[in-house]
Amino acid sequence: MEEPQTIARYYDANTRRFLRWGGAGDTAAIHRAIWAPGIRTKRDALMYLNHLVAEQITPLLTPDTAPLHLIDLGCGTGGTALFLAQTLGLQATGITLSPLQATMANASAHAKGLQERAQFLTADFAALPCLPEADALCAIESFAHAHDPDAFFAMAARQLKPGGRLVLCDDFLARELPQEAASWLQRVRQGWHLHNLMTANVCKDLAARHGLRLLHDSNLSAWLRSFPPPLLWTVSTLTRLPLRHPYWQNLSGGTALQVCVKRGWSEYHALTWERQ
C-alpha cells in the first residue's frame, strides 16, 4: 500500500506546476475546471466548484449563530477554503498532506487578511488531529486518494455536527466497463496516486452506512473539457513511456482520465450529504 508520504511528495513536486500550467491565477485552484452553461472564462470555470460548495452549505447559515466551521479535506493551496471564509464569513480549517501546500495556503490567508478565519495544517484526513466539530466538510478531488473509503465516511460522520453537510467532488467509475478500460484506468490510478475508484452508487451506499443522507448528486462529466483529439492522442501515447518525473506521472494519469471520460468509462460527480 502506498504511504501518505508518497502522495505528499507528489504534490510537493507538482503543486507549483499545477498552478502555473493549469491557469489557476488568483483562484489558487488545482481542481478541475467546470465549463457549465454560461461559463465563458477559465477563471469562472475554475471557480465553479467553489460556488457549488458555497451553495450547498449556505442553508446552514443563520443570523443568530456563531460562524460556521468548515474543514476542507485535501485543501490544496487553500483556494476553496479562503473563498468560503471570505464569502460566507465562516471559520475554515484546511488539511493537506503536502507541507508546501500548507505553507502556501497560510501565506495566502495572511496576504488576504484572513489569518484569523482560516488555518491550514499538514495532516492526513485518515488520522485527523483533534479539531472542533465541523458544520461542513468538503473534499474536492481528494476522496479518491483515500486508502479506506468506508473509514473516510466514518471519519466524516464523527467530525460533523448533527445536520452538518459533506460536499464531495471527484471521479467515479461508470456502472459498466469494457475490458479495454482496465489499462486506461490503471494509468489513472498510478499517475494520480488514486487508491479508490468506485461507482457513485457504491460511494452513496458507503456514506449511508454512517448516517449520511444524500441531498444532491450532480454528474458534471459533460462540462469537463479535454485536450483537442490530436493532442490528446499524442500526449496519451507519449506518456506510456515509464518516466519517473512527478509531472510526467500527472500527465500520464490526466490524459488517461480524459480518455476515460470521453469514452464514458468514468464520471465526475458533485455529491452532498447531511449527517442525520
N, C-alpha and C positions, 0 to 999 in steps of 0.2 A: 504494500500500500504506500502510495506517495505521501511523504511527510509534508505538513503545512509549510515547513521552511522552504521546500522546493517551489511551492506556489508563491511564497513571499519573494524569493529570488527572481522568479519570472516577472513579477510586477515591478520589483525594484529596477530590473534591467530594462523594462519596456515602457514604463509609465510616461517618461518624457517624450518618447517616440509616439505613443498613443495620442498625447495632447498635441504634438506638433503636426503629425501627419494625418490625424483624424479631423483636423479643422475645428478643434474644440473652442478656441478663442477664450472669451471671458466666461464661458459656461463651465469650464473645468470638467467637461463630460468625457468619460471614456466608455460610455454605454452606446447602444445602437441609436442611430437617427431614425425617427419615425416620420415618414412622409405622408401623413394623413391628408385627407381633402382639406384644401385651404392653406396648407403649409407651403411657403414659397422659398424660404431661405434655409441654408444648412443650420444656422443658429436656432431657428424655430424648430427644426426637425430634432435637434439635439435636446431642446428644452421640453419637447413633448412629454416625455416620461416624468419630468419634474412636475409639470402641470397636472398630469394624471394622478400622481401620488397626492398632490395638494387637494385635488378634487375629491379623492376617496377619503381623506381624513378630515376635511373641512366640517362634515356633520358632527364631529366630536367637539368642535369649538363651541363654548358657551361663554357669555359675557361675565358670569359670576364665578368662574373657576380660575385656579392658577394656570399659568401657561402649560400647555401640553408638553409631555416629554416624549420625544421620538428617538428611537435608536435605529441607525442606518447600519444594517448588517452587510458589510462589504462596501464601505463608503467611498472607495477610490480616493480622489483628491478633494473630496468634500463638496463638490458642486451641488448635488441634490440637497444635502443636509443644510448647507448655508442658504440656498434658495428658500427652503421651507422655514428656516429660522427667521429670515428677513421678511418673507411674505406673510407668514401666518403668526409670527411672534412667538414661536414655540421654543423650547429648550431642545437642543439636538446633541446626541452623542453618536459619534461615528466610530465604527470598528473596522479595522483593516489589518491584514497580515503583514502588510508592507510598511516597514519603518519610514521609507521615503515618502510614501503616500500620506502617512500620518503627519510627518513634518510639513509637507506642502499644504495639507489641509489646515493645520493650525496656523501656518503663516498667512493663509488666505483669510482665516477668521479674524486675525489681528488687523490685516490690511483693510477689511471691511468694517472694522469696529464691532465685530460680533463675538469677540472672545468670551464675553460673559454669557452668551447664549449658546455657544457651540464649542464642544471639545472633541478631539479625535485621538483615539487610543490605538496602539499597536497590540492587537489581541486576536484570538481565534474565536469566532462566534460559536464554535462547537464546545468551547470552555470559557464562557463569558466571565469576566471579572465581576465582582459584586457591584451591581448597578441598581439604582432605583427602578421600581416597576415602570413600565412604559405604557403610555396611552396608545402609541402607534409604533409599529415596526415596518421598515421597508427593506427589501432585498432586491436590488436591481442587478441582474446577471451575476449573482453570487451563489444562489442556491445550488446551481449545477456543480459547484466546487465541493459541496458537502459530501463527506465520506458516508454519512449515515443520514439519509433523508428523514427517516422516522424520528431520529433524535433531534433533527432540526426543528420539526414541528412540536416535539415535546418541549424543547427549549423555548420556542415562541409562545406556547401556551402558558408556561411558567412565568415568562417575563412580562406578558401583557396583563394589564388590569382587566377585570370583567367589563365587557363592552368595548374593549380596545380592538384595534384593527391591524391586520398584517396585509401589506401590499407587496406582491411578488411579481417581478417581470423577468422572464427567462425563456430559454429554448426548451422545447419538448419534442418528443417523438410523435410522428403521425401514428395512427392506430394500426395500419397495415403497411409492412415494409417488404419490398422485394429483396432477394438475396444480394443484388448488386449494391444495395445501400450500405451493407455492412462495412466494406472497406472505407467508404467515404466517412461514415460516422466514426470509425476508429481513428481516422485522421483528425476529426474534430476533437475527440476526447484527448488524444495525445498532444495536439498542437496547443489547445487551450487549457490543458490540465483539468479537464472535467471528470468528475467521479460518478455522476449520475445523470443519465439522460433517460427519461421516462415519459410516458404519455401524460397529458394534462389530467386525464381521468384518474390515473394511478395516484398522481400528486394530490388530487382532491380527496381521494379515499384516505390517504395518509393523514391529511390535515383533519379530516372528520373524526378520526380515531382519538384526537386530542382535544375535542370540544371546540373546534374552529368551524364556524358556519359560513359557507360560501355566500358572498354577496354579489360578486361581479366576476365575470370571465370574458375577456375581450381578446379575440385572436387578431393580432396586429400583423400577421405574416404578409398580407397583401400590401402593406405600406413600407416594407423594407426594400431598399434598393441594392442591387448588386453591381459589380463591375460590368461594363459592356461585354457581350458574349466573347468577342475575340480576346479581350484582355483577361477575362475570367478563365478561358481555356488555357491561355499562355501561362498565367501565374499558377493555376492549379496543377498544371503539368510540370512546370519548373520546380515547384515546391515538393514534388515527390522525392527530390534529391535529399538524402538524410543529413542535411547540415545541422549543426548543433547550436547555431546562434539563436538567442531567445526570440528575436523579431522574426526570423525565418520560421520558427515554430508557430508563431502567431499567424503569419501569412498562410502557412500550410493549413492550420485549423480554420482560419477565417474564410479562405476561398473554398475549402471543402464544405463548410457550413452554407455558404452561398449556393453551392450546387445542390445541397440537400433541400434548402428552402425552395429553390426554383423547381425541383422535381417533386415537391410535395412530401418529402420524407421527414421533414422537421417543421415545426411551427413555433411562432413566438407569441406567447400569451402574457397578458397582464391580469392577475387574479387578486381579489380582495376577500379576506375573511374577517369575521368578527369572533372574538372569544366570547362564548356563551356564559 
